[in-house]
Protein backbone atom coordinates (compact mmCIF):
# COMPACT_ATOMS: atom_id res chain seq x y z
CA UNK A 1 0.00 0.00 0.00
CA UNK A 2 1.39 3.35 -1.07
CA UNK A 3 1.88 6.00 1.59
CA UNK A 4 0.93 9.66 1.05
CA UNK A 5 3.80 11.69 -0.41
CA UNK A 6 5.96 13.92 1.74
CA UNK A 7 7.49 15.53 -1.38
CA UNK A 8 5.56 16.90 -4.36
CA UNK A 9 7.06 18.12 -7.64
CA UNK A 10 5.12 20.21 -10.18
CA UNK A 11 6.43 20.53 -13.76
CA UNK A 12 5.09 23.28 -16.02
CA UNK A 13 4.69 23.17 -19.80
CA UNK A 14 6.49 24.68 -22.78
CA UNK A 15 6.82 28.49 -22.56
CA UNK A 16 5.16 28.28 -19.14
CA UNK A 17 6.49 28.82 -15.63
CA UNK A 18 5.77 28.37 -11.92
CA UNK A 19 3.43 31.34 -12.46
CA UNK A 20 0.94 29.19 -14.39
CA UNK A 21 -2.59 29.16 -12.95
CA UNK A 22 -2.45 25.43 -12.16
CA UNK A 23 0.98 25.62 -10.51
CA UNK A 24 -0.11 28.59 -8.38
CA UNK A 25 -3.36 26.84 -7.44
CA UNK A 26 -1.51 23.68 -6.33
CA UNK A 27 1.04 25.75 -4.40
CA UNK A 28 -1.78 27.61 -2.65
CA UNK A 29 -3.51 24.32 -1.74
CA UNK A 30 -0.28 22.91 -0.29
CA UNK A 31 0.34 26.11 1.70
CA UNK A 32 -3.21 26.15 3.08
CA UNK A 33 -3.70 22.43 3.74
CA UNK A 34 -0.40 20.56 3.86
CA UNK A 35 2.29 23.12 4.61
CA UNK A 36 4.58 20.32 5.89
CA UNK A 37 4.61 18.83 2.38
CA UNK A 38 7.87 19.59 0.58
CA UNK A 39 6.68 21.47 -2.55
CA UNK A 40 8.95 22.20 -5.51
CA UNK A 41 7.90 23.86 -8.75
CA UNK A 42 11.10 24.88 -10.55
CA UNK A 43 11.47 27.08 -13.61
CA UNK A 44 12.60 24.55 -16.20
CA UNK A 45 15.40 25.53 -18.59
CA UNK A 46 14.62 25.34 -22.35
CA UNK A 47 17.05 22.43 -22.82
CA UNK A 48 15.29 19.14 -21.99
CA UNK A 49 18.64 17.55 -21.09
CA UNK A 50 19.42 20.40 -18.69
CA UNK A 51 15.89 20.28 -17.26
CA UNK A 52 16.15 16.56 -16.50
CA UNK A 53 19.69 16.96 -15.10
CA UNK A 54 18.48 19.72 -12.77
CA UNK A 55 15.58 17.53 -11.62
CA UNK A 56 17.80 14.48 -11.16
CA UNK A 57 20.21 16.43 -8.95
CA UNK A 58 17.50 17.52 -6.52
CA UNK A 59 15.38 14.35 -6.68
CA UNK A 60 18.40 12.22 -5.78
CA UNK A 61 17.93 13.50 -2.22
CA UNK A 62 14.15 12.90 -2.21
CA UNK A 63 12.61 9.69 -0.80
CA UNK A 64 11.46 7.76 -3.90
CA UNK A 65 8.78 5.95 -1.86
CA UNK A 66 7.30 9.21 -0.58
CA UNK A 67 7.43 11.51 -3.61
CA UNK A 68 4.92 12.29 -6.36
CA UNK A 69 4.95 14.42 -9.48
CA UNK A 70 2.35 16.49 -11.34
CA UNK A 71 3.08 17.62 -14.89
CA UNK A 72 1.18 19.72 -17.42
CA UNK A 73 1.66 19.42 -21.20
CA UNK A 74 5.45 19.21 -21.79
CA UNK A 75 5.69 18.93 -18.01
CA UNK A 76 3.52 15.81 -18.30
CA UNK A 77 6.10 14.31 -20.64
CA UNK A 78 8.85 15.15 -18.14
CA UNK A 79 6.70 13.84 -15.27
CA UNK A 80 6.39 10.50 -17.06
CA UNK A 81 10.18 10.33 -17.41
CA UNK A 82 10.54 11.18 -13.69
CA UNK A 83 7.92 8.60 -12.65
CA UNK A 84 9.57 5.88 -14.74
CA UNK A 85 13.00 6.75 -13.32
CA UNK A 86 11.94 7.01 -9.66
CA UNK A 87 8.95 4.67 -9.51
CA UNK A 88 6.69 7.38 -8.08
CA UNK A 89 3.04 8.29 -8.73
CA UNK A 90 2.37 10.86 -11.45
CA UNK A 91 -0.60 13.06 -12.33
CA UNK A 92 -0.54 14.16 -15.97
CA UNK A 93 -2.55 17.15 -17.18
CA UNK A 94 -3.04 17.02 -20.96
CA UNK A 95 0.44 15.45 -21.28
CA UNK A 96 2.59 15.94 -24.39
CA UNK A 97 3.10 12.58 -26.10
CA UNK A 98 5.61 13.34 -28.83
CA UNK A 99 7.13 16.74 -28.04
CA UNK A 100 10.11 16.09 -30.33
CA UNK A 101 7.65 16.07 -33.24
CA UNK A 102 5.35 18.82 -31.95
CA UNK A 103 7.99 21.34 -30.87
CA UNK A 104 10.19 21.05 -33.97
CA UNK A 105 8.20 23.92 -35.48
CA UNK A 106 9.10 26.17 -32.53
CA UNK A 107 12.84 26.21 -33.13
CA UNK A 108 14.00 29.81 -32.72
CA UNK A 109 13.33 32.63 -30.30
CA UNK A 110 10.29 32.22 -28.05
CA UNK A 111 8.57 34.37 -25.45
CA UNK A 112 7.43 33.20 -22.04
CA UNK A 113 3.63 33.13 -21.51
CA UNK A 114 3.68 34.82 -18.11
CA UNK A 115 6.28 37.43 -18.99
CA UNK A 116 6.36 38.35 -22.71
CA UNK A 117 9.49 40.43 -22.03
CA UNK A 118 11.30 37.20 -21.18
CA UNK A 119 12.72 35.47 -24.23
CA UNK A 120 14.52 32.20 -24.73
CA UNK A 121 15.90 30.31 -27.68
CA UNK A 122 14.55 26.86 -28.50
CA UNK A 123 17.44 25.15 -30.30
CA UNK A 124 17.30 22.40 -32.91
CA UNK A 125 19.30 20.06 -30.66
CA UNK A 126 16.55 20.30 -28.03
CA UNK A 127 14.33 18.23 -30.35
CA UNK A 128 16.90 15.42 -30.26
CA UNK A 129 17.15 15.75 -26.49
CA UNK A 130 13.37 15.27 -26.25
CA UNK A 131 13.58 12.21 -28.46
CA UNK A 132 16.29 10.75 -26.21
CA UNK A 133 14.15 11.31 -23.09
CA UNK A 134 11.06 9.50 -24.39
CA UNK A 135 10.34 6.54 -22.07
CA UNK A 136 10.11 3.26 -23.98
CA UNK A 137 6.97 2.17 -22.14
CA UNK A 138 4.72 2.82 -19.18
CA UNK A 139 5.94 0.11 -16.82
CA UNK A 140 3.29 0.44 -14.09
CA UNK A 141 0.00 1.97 -15.29
CA UNK A 142 -1.40 2.04 -11.73
CA UNK A 143 1.14 4.76 -10.93
CA UNK A 144 -0.53 7.24 -13.30
CA UNK A 145 -3.58 9.44 -13.40
CA UNK A 146 -4.04 11.28 -16.69
CA UNK A 147 -6.58 14.10 -16.99
CA UNK A 148 -7.26 14.55 -20.69
CA UNK A 149 -9.57 17.09 -22.33
CA UNK A 150 -11.23 16.22 -25.63
CA UNK A 151 -11.44 19.98 -26.16
CA UNK A 152 -7.63 20.39 -26.01
CA UNK A 153 -6.79 22.76 -28.85
CA UNK A 154 -3.05 21.93 -28.81
CA UNK A 155 -2.75 18.16 -28.32
CA UNK A 156 -4.81 15.24 -29.66
CA UNK A 157 -6.82 13.60 -26.87
CA UNK A 158 -6.87 10.29 -28.79
CA UNK A 159 -3.07 10.19 -28.83
CA UNK A 160 -2.91 11.01 -25.12
CA UNK A 161 -5.49 8.34 -24.28
CA UNK A 162 -3.67 5.72 -26.35
CA UNK A 163 -0.30 6.51 -24.75
CA UNK A 164 -1.73 6.09 -21.25
CA UNK A 165 -4.05 3.17 -22.01
CA UNK A 166 -4.38 1.03 -18.90
CA UNK A 167 -3.67 3.99 -16.63
CA UNK A 168 -6.36 5.82 -14.71
CA UNK A 169 -7.74 8.31 -17.18
CA UNK A 170 -10.24 11.08 -16.53
CA UNK A 171 -11.46 11.96 -20.01
CA UNK A 172 -13.26 15.30 -20.24
CA UNK A 173 -15.86 15.82 -22.95
CA UNK A 174 -14.92 19.47 -23.39
CA UNK A 175 -12.24 21.41 -21.61
CA UNK A 176 -9.16 23.07 -23.07
CA UNK A 177 -5.39 22.63 -23.11
CA UNK A 178 -4.90 24.85 -20.05
CA UNK A 179 -7.56 22.92 -18.08
CA UNK A 180 -9.20 26.21 -17.16
CA UNK A 181 -11.57 24.25 -14.89
CA UNK A 182 -8.62 22.88 -12.90
CA UNK A 183 -10.36 23.41 -9.54
CA UNK A 184 -13.02 20.89 -10.57
CA UNK A 185 -10.33 18.20 -10.91
CA UNK A 186 -8.43 19.00 -7.73
CA UNK A 187 -10.42 16.51 -5.59
CA UNK A 188 -9.57 13.66 -8.01
CA UNK A 189 -5.89 14.66 -8.06
CA UNK A 190 -5.71 14.82 -4.26
CA UNK A 191 -7.53 11.51 -3.91
CA UNK A 192 -5.16 9.80 -6.34
CA UNK A 193 -2.14 11.23 -4.52
CA UNK A 194 -3.66 10.26 -1.15
CA UNK A 195 -3.58 13.84 0.04
CA UNK A 196 -6.89 14.26 1.90
NORFEN-V803833 format. One record per backbone hydrogen bond with DSSP energy under -1.0 kcal/mol. CO is the residue of the C=O (numbers start at 1). NH is the residue of the N-H. E is the energy in kcal/mol with one decimal. If there is no record, write none. Layout:
CO:NH:E
CO:NH:E
//
This chain:
6:38:-3.1
7:68:-1.7
8:40:-2.2
9:70:-2.8
11:72:-2.3
13:16:-1.8
15:113:-3.1
17:20:-1.9
20:24:-2.6
21:25:-2.3
22:26:-2.5
23:27:-2.5
24:28:-2.4
25:29:-2.1
26:30:-2.6
27:31:-2.5
28:32:-2.2
29:33:-2.8
30:34:-1.9
34:37:-2.5
38:8:-3.3
40:10:-2.4
47:51:-2.7
48:52:-2.6
49:53:-2.1
50:54:-2.5
51:55:-2.2
52:56:-2.7
53:57:-2.0
54:58:-1.6
55:59:-3.3
56:60:-1.5
58:61:-1.6
59:62:-1.3
63:66:-2.0
66:6:-3.1
66:7:-1.9
68:9:-2.4
69:91:-2.5
70:11:-2.8
71:93:-3.0
72:75:-2.5
73:77:-1.3
73:96:-2.6
74:78:-2.3
75:79:-2.7
76:80:-1.8
77:81:-1.8
78:82:-2.6
79:83:-2.9
80:84:-2.5
81:85:-1.9
82:86:-2.8
83:87:-2.0
89:69:-1.9
90:145:-2.2
91:71:-2.6
92:147:-3.2
93:73:-2.5
98:102:-2.4
99:103:-2.9
103:106:-2.2
104:107:-1.1
108:122:-3.1
110:120:-2.3
115:118:-2.9
118:112:-2.3
120:110:-3.4
122:108:-2.5
123:126:-1.4
124:127:-1.2
125:129:-2.0
126:130:-2.2
127:131:-2.1
128:132:-2.4
129:133:-1.2
140:143:-2.3
141:144:-1.9
143:90:-2.6
144:168:-1.7
145:92:-3.1
146:170:-3.0
147:94:-2.9
148:172:-3.3
149:152:-1.7
156:160:-2.0
157:161:-2.7
158:162:-2.3
159:163:-2.2
160:164:-1.8
162:165:-1.3
164:167:-2.2
168:146:-3.0
170:148:-2.5
172:150:-2.8
174:151:-3.0
176:179:-1.3
179:182:-1.4
181:184:-1.7
182:185:-1.7
185:189:-2.1
186:190:-2.8
187:191:-2.3
188:192:-2.4
189:193:-2.3
190:195:-3.2
//
